[in-house]
């Protein structure tokens, strides 16, 4: 698959671990969600992408987890889909 940023085919996949935190003071008491996705990194421009596994996605999308940040992230994803088209 070609890089969505620079169209390079020079990519590598890495195993990662990360914790996703809910933003804002109202979420200060919510624990982060650990995810262990494989990340595809363009070795030419550094653009990286990953998919969140279904189990962790359910934790992120659960009740009372919608924030301004999540709607902005969807906007970024939609913009990148338009670029790829």
PDB file of N, CA, C and O in Angstrom:
ATOM      1  N   UNK A   1       0.840  -1.176   0.000  1.00  0.00           N
ATOM      2  CA  UNK A   1       0.000   0.000   0.000  1.00  0.00           C
ATOM      3  C   UNK A   1       0.885   1.239   0.000  1.00  0.00           C
ATOM      4  O   UNK A   1       1.925   1.270   0.659  1.00  0.00           O
ATOM      5  N   UNK A   2       0.469   2.251  -0.737  1.00  0.00           N
ATOM      6  CA  UNK A   2       1.242   3.481  -0.824  1.00  0.00           C
ATOM      7  C   UNK A   2       0.952   4.407   0.350  1.00  0.00           C
ATOM      8  O   UNK A   2      -0.134   4.389   0.929  1.00  0.00           O
ATOM      9  N   UNK A   3       1.950   5.213   0.682  1.00  0.00           N
ATOM     10  CA  UNK A   3       1.806   6.194   1.751  1.00  0.00           C
ATOM     11  C   UNK A   3       0.721   7.203   1.381  1.00  0.00           C
ATOM     12  O   UNK A   3       0.688   7.699   0.254  1.00  0.00           O
ATOM     13  N   UNK A   4      -0.159   7.504   2.321  1.00  0.00           N
ATOM     14  CA  UNK A   4      -1.229   8.473   2.075  1.00  0.00           C
ATOM     15  C   UNK A   4      -0.711   9.904   2.007  1.00  0.00           C
ATOM     16  O   UNK A   4      -1.404  10.789   1.506  1.00  0.00           O
ATOM     17  N   UNK A   5       0.490  10.139   2.501  1.00  0.00           N
ATOM     18  CA  UNK A   5       1.042  11.492   2.512  1.00  0.00           C
ATOM     19  C   UNK A   5       1.906  11.781   1.283  1.00  0.00           C
ATOM     20  O   UNK A   5       1.741  12.814   0.635  1.00  0.00           O
ATOM     21  N   UNK A   6       2.832  10.861   0.962  1.00  0.00           N
ATOM     22  CA  UNK A   6       3.776  11.145  -0.122  1.00  0.00           C
ATOM     23  C   UNK A   6       3.736  10.133  -1.262  1.00  0.00           C
ATOM     24  O   UNK A   6       4.491  10.264  -2.225  1.00  0.00           O
ATOM     25  N   UNK A   7       2.873   9.130  -1.169  1.00  0.00           N
ATOM     26  CA  UNK A   7       2.682   8.093  -2.194  1.00  0.00           C
ATOM     27  C   UNK A   7       3.882   7.162  -2.349  1.00  0.00           C
ATOM     28  O   UNK A   7       3.987   6.466  -3.359  1.00  0.00           O
ATOM     29  N   UNK A   8       4.778   7.134  -1.383  1.00  0.00           N
ATOM     30  CA  UNK A   8       5.924   6.236  -1.410  1.00  0.00           C
ATOM     31  C   UNK A   8       5.485   4.819  -1.068  1.00  0.00           C
ATOM     32  O   UNK A   8       4.527   4.621  -0.321  1.00  0.00           O
ATOM     33  N   UNK A   9       6.176   3.856  -1.606  1.00  0.00           N
ATOM     34  CA  UNK A   9       5.947   2.467  -1.262  1.00  0.00           C
ATOM     35  C   UNK A   9       6.945   1.962  -0.229  1.00  0.00           C
ATOM     36  O   UNK A   9       6.931   0.780   0.115  1.00  0.00           O
ATOM     37  N   UNK A  10       7.812   2.842   0.269  1.00  0.00           N
ATOM     38  CA  UNK A  10       8.868   2.489   1.206  1.00  0.00           C
ATOM     39  C   UNK A  10       8.328   2.556   2.637  1.00  0.00           C
ATOM     40  O   UNK A  10       8.520   3.550   3.337  1.00  0.00           O
ATOM     41  N   UNK A  11       7.652   1.488   3.060  1.00  0.00           N
ATOM     42  CA  UNK A  11       7.023   1.456   4.374  1.00  0.00           C
ATOM     43  C   UNK A  11       7.450   0.218   5.131  1.00  0.00           C
ATOM     44  O   UNK A  11       7.834  -0.793   4.543  1.00  0.00           O
ATOM     45  N   UNK A  12       7.374   0.317   6.449  1.00  0.00           N
ATOM     46  CA  UNK A  12       7.671  -0.826   7.313  1.00  0.00           C
ATOM     47  C   UNK A  12       6.610  -0.882   8.398  1.00  0.00           C
ATOM     48  O   UNK A  12       6.022   0.134   8.770  1.00  0.00           O
ATOM     49  N   UNK A  13       6.376  -2.092   8.898  1.00  0.00           N
ATOM     50  CA  UNK A  13       5.384  -2.287   9.953  1.00  0.00           C
ATOM     51  C   UNK A  13       6.101  -2.612  11.252  1.00  0.00           C
ATOM     52  O   UNK A  13       7.032  -3.418  11.279  1.00  0.00           O
ATOM     53  N   UNK A  14       5.651  -1.968  12.340  1.00  0.00           N
ATOM     54  CA  UNK A  14       6.263  -2.154  13.651  1.00  0.00           C
ATOM     55  C   UNK A  14       5.196  -2.518  14.671  1.00  0.00           C
ATOM     56  O   UNK A  14       4.055  -2.066  14.577  1.00  0.00           O
ATOM     57  N   UNK A  15       5.575  -3.337  15.646  1.00  0.00           N
ATOM     58  CA  UNK A  15       4.705  -3.645  16.769  1.00  0.00           C
ATOM     59  C   UNK A  15       4.878  -2.518  17.786  1.00  0.00           C
ATOM     60  O   UNK A  15       5.998  -2.084  18.052  1.00  0.00           O
ATOM     61  N   UNK A  16       3.773  -2.049  18.350  1.00  0.00           N
ATOM     62  CA  UNK A  16       3.854  -0.935  19.290  1.00  0.00           C
ATOM     63  C   UNK A  16       3.015  -1.209  20.538  1.00  0.00           C
ATOM     64  O   UNK A  16       2.237  -2.162  20.597  1.00  0.00           O
ATOM     65  N   UNK A  17       3.197  -0.358  21.508  1.00  0.00           N
ATOM     66  CA  UNK A  17       2.290  -0.304  22.649  1.00  0.00           C
ATOM     67  C   UNK A  17       2.072   1.172  22.941  1.00  0.00           C
ATOM     68  O   UNK A  17       3.009   1.971  22.914  1.00  0.00           O
ATOM     69  N   UNK A  18       0.837   1.516  23.218  1.00  0.00           N
ATOM     70  CA  UNK A  18       0.521   2.909  23.543  1.00  0.00           C
ATOM     71  C   UNK A  18      -0.674   2.946  24.466  1.00  0.00           C
ATOM     72  O   UNK A  18      -1.427   1.979  24.583  1.00  0.00           O
ATOM     73  N   UNK A  19      -0.830   4.073  25.113  1.00  0.00           N
ATOM     74  CA  UNK A  19      -1.994   4.270  25.958  1.00  0.00           C
ATOM     75  C   UNK A  19      -2.709   5.518  25.444  1.00  0.00           C
ATOM     76  O   UNK A  19      -2.095   6.566  25.240  1.00  0.00           O
ATOM     77  N   UNK A  20      -4.003   5.384  25.241  1.00  0.00           N
ATOM     78  CA  UNK A  20      -4.817   6.494  24.762  1.00  0.00           C
ATOM     79  C   UNK A  20      -5.555   7.071  25.964  1.00  0.00           C
ATOM     80  O   UNK A  20      -6.286   6.372  26.666  1.00  0.00           O
ATOM     81  N   UNK A  21      -5.343   8.362  26.179  1.00  0.00           N
ATOM     82  CA  UNK A  21      -5.983   9.060  27.302  1.00  0.00           C
ATOM     83  C   UNK A  21      -7.138   9.889  26.786  1.00  0.00           C
ATOM     84  O   UNK A  21      -7.077  10.428  25.681  1.00  0.00           O
ATOM     85  N   UNK A  22      -8.186   9.994  27.577  1.00  0.00           N
ATOM     86  CA  UNK A  22      -9.316  10.856  27.254  1.00  0.00           C
ATOM     87  C   UNK A  22      -8.922  12.283  27.612  1.00  0.00           C
ATOM     88  O   UNK A  22      -8.372  12.523  28.687  1.00  0.00           O
ATOM     89  N   UNK A  23      -9.196  13.222  26.729  1.00  0.00           N
ATOM     90  CA  UNK A  23      -8.748  14.594  26.954  1.00  0.00           C
ATOM     91  C   UNK A  23      -9.721  15.377  27.835  1.00  0.00           C
ATOM     92  O   UNK A  23     -10.880  14.999  28.002  1.00  0.00           O
ATOM     93  N   UNK A  24      -9.220  16.468  28.388  1.00  0.00           N
ATOM     94  CA  UNK A  24     -10.048  17.374  29.172  1.00  0.00           C
ATOM     95  C   UNK A  24     -10.054  17.044  30.650  1.00  0.00           C
ATOM     96  O   UNK A  24      -9.873  15.896  31.056  1.00  0.00           O
ATOM     97  N   UNK A  25     -10.268  18.084  31.445  1.00  0.00           N
ATOM     98  CA  UNK A  25     -10.302  17.905  32.898  1.00  0.00           C
ATOM     99  C   UNK A  25     -11.454  17.023  33.351  1.00  0.00           C
ATOM    100  O   UNK A  25     -11.338  16.327  34.360  1.00  0.00           O
ATOM    101  N   UNK A  26     -12.570  17.042  32.616  1.00  0.00           N
ATOM    102  CA  UNK A  26     -13.712  16.222  33.032  1.00  0.00           C
ATOM    103  C   UNK A  26     -13.392  14.724  32.954  1.00  0.00           C
ATOM    104  O   UNK A  26     -14.084  13.909  33.564  1.00  0.00           O
ATOM    105  N   UNK A  27     -12.349  14.364  32.205  1.00  0.00           N
ATOM    106  CA  UNK A  27     -11.975  12.958  32.046  1.00  0.00           C
ATOM    107  C   UNK A  27     -10.734  12.587  32.837  1.00  0.00           C
ATOM    108  O   UNK A  27     -10.164  11.516  32.629  1.00  0.00           O
ATOM    109  N   UNK A  28     -10.309  13.459  33.743  1.00  0.00           N
ATOM    110  CA  UNK A  28      -9.066  13.245  34.475  1.00  0.00           C
ATOM    111  C   UNK A  28      -9.066  11.933  35.268  1.00  0.00           C
ATOM    112  O   UNK A  28      -8.013  11.326  35.466  1.00  0.00           O
ATOM    113  N   UNK A  29     -10.240  11.500  35.717  1.00  0.00           N
ATOM    114  CA  UNK A  29     -10.329  10.266  36.517  1.00  0.00           C
ATOM    115  C   UNK A  29     -10.507   9.006  35.673  1.00  0.00           C
ATOM    116  O   UNK A  29     -10.459   7.897  36.204  1.00  0.00           O
ATOM    117  N   UNK A  30     -10.713   9.163  34.369  1.00  0.00           N
ATOM    118  CA  UNK A  30     -10.885   7.985  33.518  1.00  0.00           C
ATOM    119  C   UNK A  30      -9.522   7.383  33.208  1.00  0.00           C
ATOM    120  O   UNK A  30      -8.591   8.098  32.836  1.00  0.00           O
ATOM    121  N   UNK A  31      -9.407   6.077  33.361  1.00  0.00           N
ATOM    122  CA  UNK A  31      -8.120   5.453  33.029  1.00  0.00           C
ATOM    123  C   UNK A  31      -7.905   5.450  31.513  1.00  0.00           C
ATOM    124  O   UNK A  31      -8.860   5.431  30.736  1.00  0.00           O
ATOM    125  N   UNK A  32      -6.659   5.470  31.118  1.00  0.00           N
ATOM    126  CA  UNK A  32      -6.334   5.364  29.698  1.00  0.00           C
ATOM    127  C   UNK A  32      -6.616   3.958  29.204  1.00  0.00           C
ATOM    128  O   UNK A  32      -6.831   3.037  29.992  1.00  0.00           O
ATOM    129  N   UNK A  33      -6.612   3.807  27.895  1.00  0.00           N
ATOM    130  CA  UNK A  33      -6.850   2.504  27.267  1.00  0.00           C
ATOM    131  C   UNK A  33      -5.554   2.064  26.594  1.00  0.00           C
ATOM    132  O   UNK A  33      -5.040   2.745  25.706  1.00  0.00           O
ATOM    133  N   UNK A  34      -5.037   0.929  27.022  1.00  0.00           N
ATOM    134  CA  UNK A  34      -3.823   0.380  26.406  1.00  0.00           C
ATOM    135  C   UNK A  34      -4.188  -0.264  25.085  1.00  0.00           C
ATOM    136  O   UNK A  34      -5.168  -1.005  25.006  1.00  0.00           O
ATOM    137  N   UNK A  35      -3.415   0.006  24.050  1.00  0.00           N
ATOM    138  CA  UNK A  35      -3.589  -0.649  22.751  1.00  0.00           C
ATOM    139  C   UNK A  35      -2.219  -1.117  22.272  1.00  0.00           C
ATOM    140  O   UNK A  35      -1.196  -0.512  22.592  1.00  0.00           O
ATOM    141  N   UNK A  36      -2.214  -2.181  21.515  1.00  0.00           N
ATOM    142  CA  UNK A  36      -0.981  -2.786  21.019  1.00  0.00           C
ATOM    143  C   UNK A  36      -1.091  -3.012  19.507  1.00  0.00           C
ATOM    144  O   UNK A  36      -1.023  -4.151  19.046  1.00  0.00           O
ATOM    145  N   UNK A  37      -1.260  -1.932  18.736  1.00  0.00           N
ATOM    146  CA  UNK A  37      -1.448  -2.104  17.299  1.00  0.00           C
ATOM    147  C   UNK A  37      -0.119  -2.270  16.567  1.00  0.00           C
ATOM    148  O   UNK A  37       0.949  -1.966  17.099  1.00  0.00           O
ATOM    149  N   UNK A  38      -0.215  -2.750  15.358  1.00  0.00           N
ATOM    150  CA  UNK A  38       0.914  -2.704  14.440  1.00  0.00           C
ATOM    151  C   UNK A  38       0.815  -1.346  13.747  1.00  0.00           C
ATOM    152  O   UNK A  38      -0.270  -0.943  13.328  1.00  0.00           O
ATOM    153  N   UNK A  39       1.940  -0.636  13.622  1.00  0.00           N
ATOM    154  CA  UNK A  39       1.967   0.687  13.015  1.00  0.00           C
ATOM    155  C   UNK A  39       2.740   0.613  11.710  1.00  0.00           C
ATOM    156  O   UNK A  39       3.856   0.095  11.661  1.00  0.00           O
ATOM    157  N   UNK A  40       2.135   1.135  10.660  1.00  0.00           N
ATOM    158  CA  UNK A  40       2.792   1.233   9.366  1.00  0.00           C
ATOM    159  C   UNK A  40       3.426   2.620   9.272  1.00  0.00           C
ATOM    160  O   UNK A  40       2.740   3.634   9.396  1.00  0.00           O
ATOM    161  N   UNK A  41       4.750   2.654   9.051  1.00  0.00           N
ATOM    162  CA  UNK A  41       5.487   3.913   9.010  1.00  0.00           C
ATOM    163  C   UNK A  41       6.123   4.080   7.632  1.00  0.00           C
ATOM    164  O   UNK A  41       6.812   3.185   7.143  1.00  0.00           O
ATOM    165  N   UNK A  42       5.883   5.234   7.015  1.00  0.00           N
ATOM    166  CA  UNK A  42       6.545   5.555   5.758  1.00  0.00           C
ATOM    167  C   UNK A  42       7.986   5.921   6.087  1.00  0.00           C
ATOM    168  O   UNK A  42       8.234   6.835   6.873  1.00  0.00           O
ATOM    169  N   UNK A  43       8.920   5.221   5.496  1.00  0.00           N
ATOM    170  CA  UNK A  43      10.329   5.458   5.794  1.00  0.00           C
ATOM    171  C   UNK A  43      10.900   6.633   5.007  1.00  0.00           C
ATOM    172  O   UNK A  43      12.074   6.970   5.157  1.00  0.00           O
ATOM    173  N   UNK A  44      10.071   7.257   4.167  1.00  0.00           N
ATOM    174  CA  UNK A  44      10.503   8.444   3.444  1.00  0.00           C
ATOM    175  C   UNK A  44      10.039   9.732   4.121  1.00  0.00           C
ATOM    176  O   UNK A  44      10.832  10.659   4.284  1.00  0.00           O
ATOM    177  N   UNK A  45       8.758   9.804   4.519  1.00  0.00           N
ATOM    178  CA  UNK A  45       8.246  11.057   5.095  1.00  0.00           C
ATOM    179  C   UNK A  45       7.858  10.940   6.562  1.00  0.00           C
ATOM    180  O   UNK A  45       7.639  11.958   7.219  1.00  0.00           O
ATOM    181  N   UNK A  46       7.767   9.713   7.093  1.00  0.00           N
ATOM    182  CA  UNK A  46       7.438   9.526   8.502  1.00  0.00           C
ATOM    183  C   UNK A  46       5.953   9.393   8.803  1.00  0.00           C
ATOM    184  O   UNK A  46       5.583   9.153   9.952  1.00  0.00           O
ATOM    185  N   UNK A  47       5.089   9.544   7.794  1.00  0.00           N
ATOM    186  CA  UNK A  47       3.652   9.392   8.024  1.00  0.00           C
ATOM    187  C   UNK A  47       3.398   7.997   8.581  1.00  0.00           C
ATOM    188  O   UNK A  47       3.928   7.011   8.070  1.00  0.00           O
ATOM    189  N   UNK A  48       2.584   7.920   9.628  1.00  0.00           N
ATOM    190  CA  UNK A  48       2.317   6.644  10.294  1.00  0.00           C
ATOM    191  C   UNK A  48       0.822   6.436  10.441  1.00  0.00           C
ATOM    192  O   UNK A  48       0.056   7.394  10.542  1.00  0.00           O
ATOM    193  N   UNK A  49       0.413   5.173  10.451  1.00  0.00           N
ATOM    194  CA  UNK A  49      -1.007   4.870  10.666  1.00  0.00           C
ATOM    195  C   UNK A  49      -1.148   3.512  11.322  1.00  0.00           C
ATOM    196  O   UNK A  49      -0.291   2.636  11.216  1.00  0.00           O
ATOM    197  N   UNK A  50      -2.287   3.381  12.015  1.00  0.00           N
ATOM    198  CA  UNK A  50      -2.590   2.114  12.672  1.00  0.00           C
ATOM    199  C   UNK A  50      -4.097   1.996  12.811  1.00  0.00           C
ATOM    200  O   UNK A  50      -4.827   2.976  12.659  1.00  0.00           O
ATOM    201  N   UNK A  51      -4.550   0.796  13.099  1.00  0.00           N
ATOM    202  CA  UNK A  51      -5.957   0.536  13.393  1.00  0.00           C
ATOM    203  C   UNK A  51      -6.059   0.082  14.837  1.00  0.00           C
ATOM    204  O   UNK A  51      -5.230  -0.690  15.319  1.00  0.00           O
ATOM    205  N   UNK A  52      -7.079   0.568  15.519  1.00  0.00           N
ATOM    206  CA  UNK A  52      -7.302   0.180  16.904  1.00  0.00           C
ATOM    207  C   UNK A  52      -8.057  -1.152  16.929  1.00  0.00           C
ATOM    208  O   UNK A  52      -9.106  -1.274  16.298  1.00  0.00           O
ATOM    209  N   UNK A  53      -7.538  -2.144  17.646  1.00  0.00           N
ATOM    210  CA  UNK A  53      -8.224  -3.438  17.734  1.00  0.00           C
ATOM    211  C   UNK A  53      -9.648  -3.287  18.295  1.00  0.00           C
ATOM    212  O   UNK A  53      -9.918  -2.373  19.075  1.00  0.00           O
ATOM    213  N   UNK A  54     -10.548  -4.184  17.894  1.00  0.00           N
ATOM    214  CA  UNK A  54     -11.972  -4.078  18.251  1.00  0.00           C
ATOM    215  C   UNK A  54     -12.223  -4.010  19.754  1.00  0.00           C
ATOM    216  O   UNK A  54     -13.073  -3.242  20.204  1.00  0.00           O
ATOM    217  N   UNK A  55     -11.505  -4.793  20.523  1.00  0.00           N
ATOM    218  CA  UNK A  55     -11.721  -4.802  21.975  1.00  0.00           C
ATOM    219  C   UNK A  55     -11.450  -3.429  22.579  1.00  0.00           C
ATOM    220  O   UNK A  55     -12.248  -2.920  23.366  1.00  0.00           O
ATOM    221  N   UNK A  56     -10.305  -2.827  22.199  1.00  0.00           N
ATOM    222  CA  UNK A  56      -9.952  -1.514  22.713  1.00  0.00           C
ATOM    223  C   UNK A  56     -10.846  -0.431  22.117  1.00  0.00           C
ATOM    224  O   UNK A  56     -11.160   0.552  22.789  1.00  0.00           O
ATOM    225  N   UNK A  57     -11.253  -0.602  20.872  1.00  0.00           N
ATOM    226  CA  UNK A  57     -12.155   0.357  20.233  1.00  0.00           C
ATOM    227  C   UNK A  57     -13.478   0.428  20.993  1.00  0.00           C
ATOM    228  O   UNK A  57     -14.050   1.508  21.145  1.00  0.00           O
ATOM    229  N   UNK A  58     -13.962  -0.709  21.467  1.00  0.00           N
ATOM    230  CA  UNK A  58     -15.204  -0.730  22.243  1.00  0.00           C
ATOM    231  C   UNK A  58     -15.049   0.072  23.538  1.00  0.00           C
ATOM    232  O   UNK A  58     -15.983   0.752  23.963  1.00  0.00           O
ATOM    233  N   UNK A  59     -13.882  -0.005  24.160  1.00  0.00           N
ATOM    234  CA  UNK A  59     -13.634   0.774  25.377  1.00  0.00           C
ATOM    235  C   UNK A  59     -13.599   2.272  25.073  1.00  0.00           C
ATOM    236  O   UNK A  59     -14.100   3.081  25.854  1.00  0.00           O
ATOM    237  N   UNK A  60     -13.012   2.632  23.946  1.00  0.00           N
ATOM    238  CA  UNK A  60     -12.923   4.045  23.564  1.00  0.00           C
ATOM    239  C   UNK A  60     -14.272   4.610  23.139  1.00  0.00           C
ATOM    240  O   UNK A  60     -14.564   5.782  23.381  1.00  0.00           O
ATOM    241  N   UNK A  61     -15.085   3.786  22.513  1.00  0.00           N
ATOM    242  CA  UNK A  61     -16.365   4.251  21.973  1.00  0.00           C
ATOM    243  C   UNK A  61     -17.524   4.051  22.932  1.00  0.00           C
ATOM    244  O   UNK A  61     -18.672   4.334  22.588  1.00  0.00           O
ATOM    245  N   UNK A  62     -17.236   3.566  24.134  1.00  0.00           N
ATOM    246  CA  UNK A  62     -18.280   3.292  25.118  1.00  0.00           C
ATOM    247  C   UNK A  62     -19.053   4.533  25.520  1.00  0.00           C
ATOM    248  O   UNK A  62     -18.734   5.642  25.091  1.00  0.00           O
ATOM    249  N   UNK A  63     -20.077   4.340  26.351  1.00  0.00           N
ATOM    250  CA  UNK A  63     -20.895   5.473  26.791  1.00  0.00           C
ATOM    251  C   UNK A  63     -20.057   6.522  27.517  1.00  0.00           C
ATOM    252  O   UNK A  63     -19.111   6.197  28.235  1.00  0.00           O
ATOM    253  N   UNK A  64     -20.422   7.776  27.314  1.00  0.00           N
ATOM    254  CA  UNK A  64     -19.784   8.920  27.980  1.00  0.00           C
ATOM    255  C   UNK A  64     -18.319   9.120  27.610  1.00  0.00           C
ATOM    256  O   UNK A  64     -17.569   9.713  28.385  1.00  0.00           O
ATOM    257  N   UNK A  65     -17.898   8.640  26.446  1.00  0.00           N
ATOM    258  CA  UNK A  65     -16.504   8.851  26.046  1.00  0.00           C
ATOM    259  C   UNK A  65     -16.385   9.793  24.862  1.00  0.00           C
ATOM    260  O   UNK A  65     -15.271  10.077  24.423  1.00  0.00           O
ATOM    261  N   UNK A  66     -17.481  10.282  24.339  1.00  0.00           N
ATOM    262  CA  UNK A  66     -17.424  11.213  23.210  1.00  0.00           C
ATOM    263  C   UNK A  66     -16.938  12.574  23.702  1.00  0.00           C
ATOM    264  O   UNK A  66     -17.441  13.108  24.690  1.00  0.00           O
ATOM    265  N   UNK A  67     -15.957  13.120  22.999  1.00  0.00           N
ATOM    266  CA  UNK A  67     -15.415  14.430  23.352  1.00  0.00           C
ATOM    267  C   UNK A  67     -15.229  15.258  22.091  1.00  0.00           C
ATOM    268  O   UNK A  67     -15.382  14.749  20.980  1.00  0.00           O
ATOM    269  N   UNK A  68     -14.902  16.526  22.261  1.00  0.00           N
ATOM    270  CA  UNK A  68     -14.597  17.372  21.111  1.00  0.00           C
ATOM    271  C   UNK A  68     -13.447  16.789  20.320  1.00  0.00           C
ATOM    272  O   UNK A  68     -13.447  16.838  19.090  1.00  0.00           O
ATOM    273  N   UNK A  69     -12.468  16.240  21.014  1.00  0.00           N
ATOM    274  CA  UNK A  69     -11.298  15.688  20.350  1.00  0.00           C
ATOM    275  C   UNK A  69     -11.692  14.565  19.413  1.00  0.00           C
ATOM    276  O   UNK A  69     -11.159  14.473  18.307  1.00  0.00           O
ATOM    277  N   UNK A  70     -12.628  13.694  19.835  1.00  0.00           N
ATOM    278  CA  UNK A  70     -12.994  12.575  18.980  1.00  0.00           C
ATOM    279  C   UNK A  70     -13.678  13.057  17.709  1.00  0.00           C
ATOM    280  O   UNK A  70     -13.481  12.456  16.652  1.00  0.00           O
ATOM    281  N   UNK A  71     -14.470  14.113  17.773  1.00  0.00           N
ATOM    282  CA  UNK A  71     -15.107  14.606  16.552  1.00  0.00           C
ATOM    283  C   UNK A  71     -14.081  15.271  15.650  1.00  0.00           C
ATOM    284  O   UNK A  71     -14.193  15.182  14.428  1.00  0.00           O
ATOM    285  N   UNK A  72     -13.073  15.943  16.229  1.00  0.00           N
ATOM    286  CA  UNK A  72     -12.012  16.527  15.409  1.00  0.00           C
ATOM    287  C   UNK A  72     -11.192  15.431  14.758  1.00  0.00           C
ATOM    288  O   UNK A  72     -10.790  15.573  13.603  1.00  0.00           O
ATOM    289  N   UNK A  73     -10.934  14.347  15.462  1.00  0.00           N
ATOM    290  CA  UNK A  73     -10.164  13.241  14.886  1.00  0.00           C
ATOM    291  C   UNK A  73     -10.903  12.639  13.703  1.00  0.00           C
ATOM    292  O   UNK A  73     -10.282  12.279  12.703  1.00  0.00           O
ATOM    293  N   UNK A  74     -12.230  12.525  13.803  1.00  0.00           N
ATOM    294  CA  UNK A  74     -12.996  12.006  12.667  1.00  0.00           C
ATOM    295  C   UNK A  74     -12.867  12.943  11.479  1.00  0.00           C
ATOM    296  O   UNK A  74     -12.813  12.481  10.339  1.00  0.00           O
ATOM    297  N   UNK A  75     -12.815  14.243  11.714  1.00  0.00           N
ATOM    298  CA  UNK A  75     -12.648  15.208  10.630  1.00  0.00           C
ATOM    299  C   UNK A  75     -11.308  15.012   9.941  1.00  0.00           C
ATOM    300  O   UNK A  75     -11.227  15.071   8.714  1.00  0.00           O
ATOM    301  N   UNK A  76     -10.250  14.778  10.719  1.00  0.00           N
ATOM    302  CA  UNK A  76      -8.929  14.542  10.152  1.00  0.00           C
ATOM    303  C   UNK A  76      -8.954  13.270   9.326  1.00  0.00           C
ATOM    304  O   UNK A  76      -8.419  13.242   8.217  1.00  0.00           O
ATOM    305  N   UNK A  77      -9.575  12.205   9.855  1.00  0.00           N
ATOM    306  CA  UNK A  77      -9.666  10.951   9.119  1.00  0.00           C
ATOM    307  C   UNK A  77     -10.409  11.155   7.803  1.00  0.00           C
ATOM    308  O   UNK A  77      -9.993  10.620   6.775  1.00  0.00           O
ATOM    309  N   UNK A  78     -11.489  11.912   7.816  1.00  0.00           N
ATOM    310  CA  UNK A  78     -12.263  12.164   6.610  1.00  0.00           C
ATOM    311  C   UNK A  78     -11.434  12.940   5.606  1.00  0.00           C
ATOM    312  O   UNK A  78     -11.509  12.671   4.408  1.00  0.00           O
ATOM    313  N   UNK A  79     -10.639  13.904   6.074  1.00  0.00           N
ATOM    314  CA  UNK A  79      -9.776  14.681   5.186  1.00  0.00           C
ATOM    315  C   UNK A  79      -8.749  13.778   4.536  1.00  0.00           C
ATOM    316  O   UNK A  79      -8.453  13.931   3.351  1.00  0.00           O
ATOM    317  N   UNK A  80      -8.204  12.844   5.286  1.00  0.00           N
ATOM    318  CA  UNK A  80      -7.186  11.949   4.729  1.00  0.00           C
ATOM    319  C   UNK A  80      -7.813  11.001   3.725  1.00  0.00           C
ATOM    320  O   UNK A  80      -7.174  10.643   2.735  1.00  0.00           O
ATOM    321  N   UNK A  81      -9.067  10.583   3.961  1.00  0.00           N
ATOM    322  CA  UNK A  81      -9.747   9.738   2.990  1.00  0.00           C
ATOM    323  C   UNK A  81      -9.934  10.485   1.679  1.00  0.00           C
ATOM    324  O   UNK A  81      -9.811   9.896   0.606  1.00  0.00           O
ATOM    325  N   UNK A  82     -10.232  11.789   1.759  1.00  0.00           N
ATOM    326  CA  UNK A  82     -10.395  12.596   0.563  1.00  0.00           C
ATOM    327  C   UNK A  82      -9.087  12.715  -0.192  1.00  0.00           C
ATOM    328  O   UNK A  82      -9.080  12.680  -1.422  1.00  0.00           O
ATOM    329  N   UNK A  83      -7.964  12.856   0.532  1.00  0.00           N
ATOM    330  CA  UNK A  83      -6.652  12.952  -0.097  1.00  0.00           C
ATOM    331  C   UNK A  83      -6.320  11.671  -0.841  1.00  0.00           C
ATOM    332  O   UNK A  83      -5.761  11.704  -1.938  1.00  0.00           O
ATOM    333  N   UNK A  84      -6.666  10.547  -0.241  1.00  0.00           N
ATOM    334  CA  UNK A  84      -6.353   9.249  -0.840  1.00  0.00           C
ATOM    335  C   UNK A  84      -7.172   8.976  -2.090  1.00  0.00           C
ATOM    336  O   UNK A  84      -6.755   8.193  -2.943  1.00  0.00           O
ATOM    337  N   UNK A  85      -8.315   9.601  -2.208  1.00  0.00           N
ATOM    338  CA  UNK A  85      -9.183   9.359  -3.382  1.00  0.00           C
ATOM    339  C   UNK A  85      -8.671  10.006  -4.624  1.00  0.00           C
ATOM    340  O   UNK A  85      -9.292   9.890  -5.681  1.00  0.00           O
TER     341      UNK A  85
END
